[in-house]
């Protein structure tokens, strides 16, 4: 564009004499020259060329008084035809450069005096007085040979908008519209410079959505994206205009709080964010409970380096997540050690399978109508060579995050099927329940792999029960119903967990080929505390039976709970009151002690 305007300026400079003769001295020519009309006719093609140019052309005398405007100049200035001639170019063109007003007439005078072209390619704006419209322009002022000047203005508003859009895309997140990591880095450096000059504090908040992967896995990425957008909107509402909220990536956000004077201000903002996120997220037909974990790091108390502060806020966030869902923690040096331990834990897990450090324990399940132990649930444990026996809560999240759940899950299934085979040989025909994570459930050829494990052990499918979280089935990007039907063709029974917790598709449960639902421990805990505290469990049992499903209660811890469940018609139960998770020989000893009839 600059090359085009330079070429036009040179062209108009060469035509200056003709333009000056025709436009500025037309009356003199008519009086002094008999052939004036002929000369005007000869210049008509050049005037037509000026009218056809894709830029506004304005000719002035040496003082900036307008002598000629082409049609594009009239349109750009919002002027009616034949207006503007005789006015000062400063009145005709209210120009601004980087917010400051420009005296166009003075520029013309300077241009003529210096006999040099003046050009403004960026930051120039024409504010049209007729309607207040803002037009981004690229303008040049070139001296003419006959004591005047010509101004060329090109409307670059569309190009400027495109540039601004590209600039926005380069520095902002496409989904939420928030600044991205690059833009945040720039804001952060400016914030630290300000804090140093004014001896103030600066805080970095690392904000993460708790269990967001479960939302994506169970409800699909479309719902997940809507959660992210709403999450970003709520976080923005919790901060001031001088603060910055950016999306780090995935379900992680960073907040920059500037101009602080009290370290507790950062914690108060973090708590405000947590409270704002706690309100239900209504996405399509779902009402979702979402929580946020927040880590806080302060400049200069915790560090004076940009990257180090972000890293320490990140460590504090992970510590908050481990502490409890929906909490915030300020960075402390001990968190460095904890993070290092997590890295060591993941490395150890990668070797645990090949070193045979995983074991399965089995928790007995009782049929409440007969009192017999009819099944067991397989539970994963890790015999760490130094830390001893570790429970799933200590390592299962790491397995999920690192995708190690796939090979470990395959080992769990194969081991559980082999154990079922041994119990069949001992005439203990127990149903063995195996839990599948969402990642396992939607693994390619999962049904074929399960069938291969059953065939290899020679175990009939009806002695294995698959337990799947209800929320897993909501993912519309996968056909969970088809996978369940493949399991049923193998003869296996199917149990849905998380029944009634809000994450499951209760409204569509009837269309899935399911045999049983598990009522979670959080509901069972309330049994026996008051006269009407069993209403929720009673309703769940009734709903399950209406759908022709068995109701299984989990987490039974005392005789009163067991008694109430039996009275409600609950079909089966397991929990500490009936037996803790134990090795296979413990299950066999329990069966002998109870002299329970074999069942499958």
KOLVEXPA-244155 format. One record per residue (C-alpha): residue in one letter; x, y, z. Coordinates in steps of 0.25 Angstrom, whole numbers, padded with zeros to 4 digits, always signed. Each point is the difference from the previous one (the first is absolute). Layout:
REM KOLVEXPA-244155
aXYZ...
***
This chain:
REM KOLVEXPA-244155
x+0000+0000+0000x+0011+0010+0003x+0007-0003-0013x-0014+0003-0007x-0002+0013+0007x+0015+0004-0003x-0003-0003-0015x-0013+0008+0000x+0007+0012+0007x+0010+0000-0011x-0010-0001-0011x-0008+0012+0006x+0012+0008+0002x+0003-0001-0015x-0015+0003-0003x+0001+0012+0010x+0002+0011-0011x-0012-0005-0007x-0008-0002+0012x+0004+0014+0005x-0003+0006-0014x-0014-0006-0001x-0005+0001+0015x+0007+0013+0005x+0001+0009-0012x-0013-0004-0008x-0005+0014-0001x+0013+0007-0004x+0002-0011-0011x-0014+0004-0005x+0003+0014+0000x+0014+0000-0006x-0001-0012-0010x-0009-0001-0011x+0002-0015+0000x-0003-0002+0015x-0011-0009-0002x+0008-0009-0009x+0011-0001+0011x-0011-0004+0010x-0005-0010-0009x+0014-0006-0002x+0002-0001+0015x-0014-0007+0002x+0007-0014-0001x+0009+0003+0011x-0011+0006+0009x-0008-0013-0003x+0013-0008+0005x+0000+0008+0013x-0015-0003+0002x+0003-0015-0003x+0012-0001+0010x-0003-0009+0012x+0005+0010+0010x-0005+0014+0004x+0007+0011-0007x+0000+0014+0005x+0007+0011-0007x+0004+0013+0008x+0007+0013-0001x+0013+0003+0007x-0008+0004+0013x-0009-0012+0000x-0012+0005-0006x-0008-0010-0008x-0001+0002-0015x-0004-0014-0004x-0006-0013+0005x-0003-0013-0007x-0013-0008+0002x+0008-0010+0010x+0004+0012+0008x-0014+0006+0001x-0005-0014+0004x+0010-0002+0011x-0002+0014+0006x-0015-0002-0001x-0002+0012-0008x-0011+0003-0011x+0005+0003-0014x+0007+0013-0003x+0003+0002+0015x+0013+0002+0007x+0007+0009-0011x+0005+0013+0006x+0000-0006+0014x+0013-0003+0008x+0004-0014-0001x+0001+0000+0016x-0015+0002+0000x-0003-0010-0011x+0009-0011+0006x-0001-0001+0015x+0012-0010+0001x+0006-0006+0012x+0013-0008+0002x+0002-0009+0012x-0011+0008+0007x+0006+0014-0003x-0007+0010-0009x+0007+0003-0013x+0000+0014-0007x-0001-0004-0014x+0002+0014-0005x+0013+0001+0007x+0005-0013-0006x-0003+0006-0014x+0008+0012+0003x+0012-0008+0006x-0001-0009-0013x+0000+0011-0009x+0011+0007+0007x+0009-0012+0001x-0004-0005-0014x-0001-0014+0007x-0010-0010+0001x-0006-0003+0014x-0007-0013+0003x-0007-0007+0011x-0002-0015-0002x-0005-0004+0014x-0008+0005+0011x-0007+0011-0008x-0015+0002+0001x-0010+0008-0007x-0012+0004+0010x-0011+0004-0010x-0008+0012+0006x-0013-0003-0008x-0003-0013+0008x+0012-0003+0009x+0005-0012-0008x+0014-0004+0003x+0008-0003-0012x+0014-0006+0000x+0008+0007-0011x+0014-0001-0006x+0003+0014-0005x+0011+0008-0008x+0002+0014-0003x+0009+0003-0012x+0004+0014-0006x-0004+0004-0014x+0008+0007-0010x-0009+0013+0001x+0000+0004+0014x-0010-0009+0006x-0001-0014+0005x-0008-0013-0002x-0005-0009+0012x-0003-0014-0003x-0009-0008+0010x-0002-0015+0000x-0011-0007+0008x+0008-0011+0007x-0011-0003+0011x-0003-0014-0005x+0015-0003-0001x+0002+0005+0014x-0012-0008+0006x+0006-0012-0007x+0013+0003+0007x-0006+0002+0013x-0008-0013-0001x+0013-0007-0003x+0007+0007+0012x-0011-0004+0009x+0000-0015-0005x+0015+0000+0002x-0001+0005+0014x-0014-0006+0005x-0006-0014+0002x-0010-0003-0011x-0010-0007+0009x-0001+0010+0012x+0005+0013-0006x+0010+0001+0012x+0014+0004-0002x+0009-0012-0003x+0013-0004+0006x+0008+0009-0009x-0008+0013+0003x+0000-0004+0015x+0015+0000+0000x+0000+0014-0006x-0010+0005+0011x+0007-0007+0011x+0014+0007-0004x-0007+0013+0000x-0007-0003+0014x+0014-0004+0006x+0006+0013-0005x-0012+0008+0006x+0002-0007+0013x+0015+0003+0001x-0002+0014-0003x-0012+0002+0010x+0005-0010+0011x-0013-0008-0001x-0004-0014-0001x-0004-0009-0011x-0007-0013+0000x-0001-0012-0009x-0012-0009+0001x+0000-0014-0007x-0014-0005-0001x-0004-0014-0005x-0013-0006-0002x-0002-0013+0009x-0003-0012-0007x-0002+0007-0013x+0005-0013-0008x-0012-0007+0006x-0009+0010-0007x+0007-0001-0013x+0000-0015+0001x-0015-0002+0004x-0007+0012-0007x+0009+0002-0012x+0009+0012-0004x-0012+0009-0004x-0005+0000+0014x+0014+0002+0005x+0003+0012-0009x-0013+0006+0006x+0005-0002+0014x+0013+0006-0003x-0006+0013-0006x-0009+0001+0012x+0011-0002+0009x+0008+0011-0006x-0011+0009+0000x-0002-0002+0015x+0014+0002+0003x+0001+0013-0007x-0012+0005+0008x+0008-0002+0013x+0012+0009-0004x+0002+0015-0003x+0003+0006-0013x+0014+0002+0003x+0002-0015+0002x+0002-0010-0010x-0007-0014-0002x+0007-0009-0011x-0002-0014-0004x+0012-0008+0002x-0005-0012-0008x-0010-0011+0002x-0008+0002+0013x+0011+0009+0006x-0001+0015+0001x+0010+0010+0006x-0005+0013+0007x+0010+0012+0002x-0004+0009+0011x+0008+0014+0000x+0001+0012+0009x-0002-0008+0013x+0004+0004+0014x-0004-0011+0009x+0003-0015-0003x-0013-0004+0005x-0007+0007-0012x+0005-0011-0009x-0006-0011+0009x-0014+0008+0001x+0000+0001-0015x+0003-0015-0001x-0011-0003+0009x-0010+0009-0008x+0004-0008-0012x-0003-0014+0007x-0014+0005+0005x-0003+0005-0014x+0003-0013-0006x-0008-0008+0010x-0013+0004-0006x-0006-0010-0009x+0004+0001-0015x-0013-0002-0008x+0005-0005-0014x-0011-0005-0009x-0008-0010+0008x+0011-0002+0010x+0002+0006+0014x+0014-0002+0003x+0008+0002+0013x+0013+0006-0003x+0011+0003+0010x+0013+0008-0001x+0014-0002+0007x+0008+0013+0001x+0015+0001+0002x+0006+0014+0005x+0014+0006-0002x+0004+0014+0004x+0011+0009-0006x+0009+0003+0006x-0002-0009+0013x+0000-0013-0008x+0009+0004-0012x+0004+0011-0009x+0000-0008-0013x-0012-0001-0009x+0002-0014-0004x+0003-0004+0015x-0012+0006+0005x-0009-0007-0010x+0006-0013+0004x-0001+0002+0014x-0015+0004-0001x-0002-0013-0008x+0007-0008+0011x-0010+0007+0010x-0012-0004-0009x+0004-0014+0000x+0002+0000+0015x-0014+0006+0002x-0006-0011-0010x+0006-0011+0009x-0004+0007+0013x-0015+0001-0004x-0008+0003-0012x-0004+0015-0001x+0011+0006+0009x+0011+0010-0002x+0014-0001+0006x+0012+0010+0000x+0013-0005-0005x+0009-0006+0011x+0015-0005-0002x-0005-0014+0004x-0008-0001-0013x+0013-0001-0008x+0003-0013+0007x-0015-0006-0002x+0001+0003-0015x+0013-0007-0001x-0006-0012+0008x-0012+0000-0010x+0010-0001-0012x+0007-0012+0008x-0013-0006+0002x-0004+0000-0015x+0014-0006-0004x-0002-0011+0011x-0014-0003-0006x+0006-0002-0014x+0008-0011+0006x-0010-0006+0010x-0007-0009-0010x+0013-0006-0006x+0004-0003+0015x-0013-0006+0004x-0002+0010+0011x-0015+0001-0003x-0010-0009+0007x-0015-0002+0000x-0008-0001+0013x-0015-0004+0000x-0011+0006+0009x-0012-0009+0002x-0014+0003-0005x-0012-0005+0008x-0014-0004-0006x-0009+0007+0010x-0012-0010-0003x+0008-0013+0004x+0012+0006+0008x+0010-0008-0009x+0013+0006-0006x-0003-0001-0015x+0011+0009-0006x+0012+0008+0003x+0006+0013-0005x+0014+0000-0006x+0008+0012+0006x+0014+0004-0004x+0011+0002+0010x+0015+0003-0002x+0010-0007+0008x+0011+0011+0000x+0014-0006+0004x+0002+0012+0009x-0013+0006+0004x-0008-0013+0002x-0014-0002-0005x-0006+0012-0007x-0015+0003-0002x-0005+0004-0013x-0002+0014+0004x+0015+0002+0002x+0003-0004-0014x-0012-0002-0009x-0001+0014-0005x+0015-0001-0004x-0004-0012-0008x-0011+0007-0007x+0008+0013-0003x+0011-0008-0006x-0008-0010-0008x+0006-0012+0008x-0014-0003+0003x-0001-0008-0013x+0011-0011+0002x-0003+0000+0015x-0015-0002-0003x+0002-0011-0009x+0009-0007+0011x-0012+0002+0010x-0010-0006-0010x+0009-0012-0003x+0003-0002+0015x-0014+0000+0004x-0004-0010-0011x+0011-0009+0004x-0005+0001+0015x-0014-0003-0004x+0005-0012-0007x+0007-0005+0013x-0013+0002+0008x-0008-0008-0010x+0009-0011+0001x-0002+0000+0015x-0015+0001-0002x-0001+0014+0005x-0008+0006-0011x+0002+0015+0003x-0003+0011-0009x+0012+0009-0001x-0002+0015-0003x+0010+0008-0007x+0000+0015-0001x+0003+0007-0014x+0004+0014-0001x-0005+0009-0011x+0014-0001-0007x-0001-0015+0000x-0015-0001-0003x+0002+0008-0013x+0013-0007-0004x+0000-0006-0014x-0005-0015+0000x-0002+0000+0015x-0011-0011-0002x+0009-0008-0008x+0011+0001+0010x-0009-0004+0011x-0006-0012-0008x+0015-0005-0003x+0003+0001+0015x-0013-0009+0003x+0004-0010-0011x+0014-0001+0005x-0004-0003+0014x-0012-0009-0004x-0009+0009+0009x-0015+0002-0004x-0004+0014-0001x-0011+0000+0010x+0011-0002+0011x+0005+0014-0003x-0007+0013+0002x+0005+0013-0006x-0002+0013+0009x-0001+0013-0008x-0002+0014+0005x-0013+0006-0005x+0006+0013-0004x+0009-0008-0010x-0012-0004-0008x-0004+0014-0003x+0011+0003-0010x-0008+0002-0013x+0013-0001-0008x+0001-0015+0003x-0011-0011-0001x+0001-0005+0014x-0013-0008-0002x+0006-0008-0011x+0012-0004+0009x-0010-0004+0011x-0007-0009-0009x+0013-0007-0004x+0003-0002+0014x-0014-0006+0002x+0002-0009-0012x+0012-0006+0007x-0009-0004+0012x+0005+0011+0010x-0009+0008+0009x+0001+0015+0000x-0001+0009+0013x+0000+0015-0001x+0007+0008+0011x-0002+0014+0005x-0015-0002+0000x-0007+0013+0005x+0012+0008+0001x-0004+0010-0011x+0010-0005-0010x-0008-0011-0006x-0010+0000-0011x-0012-0005+0009x-0010+0005-0010x+0006-0009-0011x+0005-0012+0008x-0012-0008-0004x+0006-0001-0015x+0013-0006+0005x+0001-0015+0001x+0003+0000+0015x-0002-0010+0011x+0002+0008+0013x+0003+0013+0006x+0009+0003+0012x-0004+0010+0010x+0012+0008+0005x+0005+0000+0014x-0003+0015+0002x-0015-0004+0000x+0002-0012+0009x+0007+0008+0011x-0013+0008+0003x-0008-0013+0003x-0003-0001+0015x+0002+0014+0004x-0014+0005+0000x-0014-0006-0003x-0001+0005-0014x+0014+0000-0004x-0002-0012-0009x-0010+0006-0010x+0011+0003-0010x+0005-0015+0000x-0014-0005+0000x-0003+0008-0012x+0012-0005-0007x-0003-0014+0003x-0014+0002-0005x+0005+0006-0013x+0010-0011-0002x-0011-0010+0001x-0010+0008-0009x+0011-0001-0010x+0001-0015+0003x+0014+0001+0005x+0007-0005+0013x+0003+0010+0010x+0014-0002+0007x+0004+0009+0012x+0015+0003+0002x+0007+0004+0012x-0008-0007+0011x+0007+0002+0013x-0010-0004+0011x-0011-0010+0003x-0011+0011+0000x+0003+0004-0014x-0001-0014-0004x-0013-0002+0007x-0006+0012-0007x+0005-0004-0014x-0006-0014+0002x-0014+0007+0004x+0000+0009-0012x+0002-0012-0009x+0014+0003-0005x+0006-0012-0007x+0014+0000+0005x+0011+0007+0008x+0015+0001+0003x+0008+0008+0009x+0009-0001+0013x-0011-0006+0008x-0001-0012-0009x+0015-0001-0003x+0012+0008-0004x+0008-0002-0012x+0008-0013+0001x+0009-0009-0007x-0007-0012-0007x+0003-0010+0011x-0007+0010+0010x-0012-0001-0009x+0000-0015+0000x+0002-0001+0015x-0012+0010+0001x-0009-0009-0009x+0004-0012+0008x-0003+0007+0013x-0014+0004-0004x-0003-0013-0007x-0006+0007-0011x-0007-0007-0012x+0008+0002-0013x-0007+0009-0010x+0004+0007-0013
***
